[in-house]
Amino acid sequence: MTQAKLIFFAGSARQDSTNKKLARLAANMAEAEGASVTYIDLKDYPMPLYDGDLEAEAGLPENAIKLKEIFLEHDGFFIAAPEYNSSISPLLKNTLDWISRAHQEKEAPLSVYRNKVAALGAVAPGALGGLRGLVPLRMMLSNIMVQVVPTQVAIPSGFTAFEDNGALKDENINKMLQSTIREFVQTAQALKKA
């Protein structure tokens, strides 16, 4: 079987982020499904707010280049996306914007996103579980040539959703996450063979 290489991360820098818990749990599930897994923390890759003048003067920040290299080595990525005012977090948007930029001669536009598969999840304190923020994220990724799997998971009551060991308390939500990850891994493996 072809082993897909997949990245897992959260769109939050907060140490105790519930979305980081989701990203770690999703990574463990993907590993159990046979994928090769890399977990990254965006806190380790700080970057300035995207600015075209800054890019023109200094090129891409070092951390954007490092992240681009990681993305290019993988077949897809899972994003645990916190919801900020019914949309995605500034950290996540800024990261996705910076790594979208070409920085080498003859580099194709959006090279880190071409032929990639993505899966989405969210955790939020409210009843919708971050679902509203996944809508613009899915739209953005689809528009930049990412194949986003249809299944996704939104986890409500986020501050009480996890056990101390990182597992989800609600079995139905856990099954939805497992379905999302299974579809993600299978899609990435199928595209890798193609």
N, C-alpha and C positions, 0 to 999 in steps of 0.2 A: 504493500500500500504506500502511496506517495504521502510523505509527511509534510503537512503545511507548517510554515513558520509564521507565528502570529504574535502581535504586540498587544499588550493589555495596559491601559492607563485610565486615569480619571482626569476630568477637567477641573481639578481642584488641587490647590497646594496645601490645604489645611491638613495638619498632621493626623487628626482624628476624623477625617472626612469619611462619611458613610459611603460616598462613591468610590473611595479607595478600597473600602471593604468589599464592595461589589466587584471591582476590577480584579482584586486578588482571588475572590471566590470563583469568578468566571475563568480566570487563568487556570486554576486548579481543575475545574471541570473540563476545560479544553485539553489539558494534559492527559486527563483520564480518557478522553476521546481519541488520543493518539497524535495530537499536535505537538510541535515544538514551540515552547512558550517563552516569551520575554516580557517581564513586567517592568514598566518604567514609571518614574515619579516625575511629573513636570516641575516639581519644586527643584529638582536637580539641574534644570535647564532654563534658568531665568533669562529673559530677553526684554529689551526695551519695547515700548509700544511701536507697532509697525509704522514706519514713516518713510515715504518714498525718497525724501531728500537724504535721510540718513543712509538708506540703502545705496543711493547714487554716490554718496561721499565715501562710505566705508565698506560697502558690500554687506553680505549677510553676517549677522552675529555668529560667533564661534559655536554657540549652542544650537543655533538653527542648522548649521552645517552638520554638527554631530547627530542631531535628530534626523536630518535628511538621510544620512548614511544608514542609520538604524532602519528607517522606513524602507529604503531601497533594498535592504537585505531580507525583508519579510514579505509574505504574500498577502497579509491583511492585518487589520487592527480592530480591537474592541474598545469602544469609548464608553466609560461610565460618566455620564454628563450631568452635572448639577444644573438645576434650573434657576436662572437669575431673571426675575421679572418676566416670566413666560418665554424666555429665550435661553441661549447658551452663555456660559460664563465668559467674561473678558479674557481670562487666561487661555481658555480653550480656543477661542476665536483667534486670538493673537498668535498662538502657536501654529494653528492650521494655516494662517495667512503667511507667516514667515517661511515655513517650510515649503510652501507652494511656489516660492520664487526660484527661478533659475539662477545659478551662480557660476556655472562653468560654460566655456565656449561650446556652442552647438548643443547645449543641453535642451531637451524638449521641454516645453512648458508643462507644468503640473506633473513632472516626472515621478514624484513620490506617490502620486495618486493613480496613475495609469495602471490598469489591469490589477487593481487591488480590490479586496473584499473587505467590507466592514460590517460590524454588528454593533447595536446600540442598546444601552440600558441606562437607567437613571434611578436615583433614590432621592426622595424629598420628604419633608415632614408632613406635607399636606396629603389630602385624600387621593389626588391624581398621581402622586409618586413621580413628579418630574416629567410627565407625559407631554405637557405643552412645549417644553424645551427641546424635546426630541424631534418635533415637527420641523423647525427651521434647520436643525442639524442634518436631518435626513435630506432635506431639500438641497442644502449647500453641498453635501458630499456627492449626491447624485449629479449635481450640475458640474462637478469637477472630475467626472469620469470614474467615480468609485461605485462599485457594485455593492449596494447596501442590502443585506438580507431582509426579507419582509418581517420575520419574527423579531420582536423586541420585548424588553421587560421594563416596567415602571413600578417601583416599589414604594408604596405609601407608608406613612407613619415611620419614617426612616430612622428616627432616634431609638426606636424600640424594635426594629425589624430583625436585628441580628442577635444571635447567641454570643456568649463570650468567646467561643472558639471560632467565630466568623461565619458560622452557618446561618442560613435564613430560618426564622421561626415558622413561617407560614409554608406549609408543604406545597400548596397550589402555586405560590409565587416561585418556589424552588423549582417546580416542574416547568414553569414558563421559562425560567433562566436556563434550565437544562436543554429545553427545546431550542432556544435561541442559539446556544453554544453549539449544539449538535448540527444545526443548519449551517452555522458559520463555518465550522470545521469541514463539514462535507462539501460545502460550496467552494471553499478555498482549495481543498484537495482536488476537486474535480477540475477547477480552472488551472491548477498547476499541471495536471496531466495533459490538458488540451494543447 
